[in-house]
Amino acid sequence: MDSPETKAQISALEESLTKTYGPLLNIPQLAALLHRSPEGLRVALNSSQPYARGFQNARIRIGRRVYFKTAEVAAYLNRAGM
């Protein structure tokens, strides 16, 4: 169970990311957030990297485009200690 401090951290991170990127992040935005190149991130997300599995829950497709839910990205980053 998350403590109130952890929930506050997630909320603050989520609020900050939502203000910056909106409710969905595309691959270039997520790559910039993680200090990776977009192509490097694509390769990593299609592999069995541990953090790639963490972002799978946040991943959605709209047509051919891939987006990541900002709230779930914030929650994963908080769990990962970033």
Secondary structure, 3 states (H helix, E strand, C coil): CCCHHHHHHHHHHHHHHHHHHCCEEEHHHHHHHHCCCHHHHHHHHCCCCHHHHHHHCCEEEECCEEEEEHHHHHHHHHHCCC
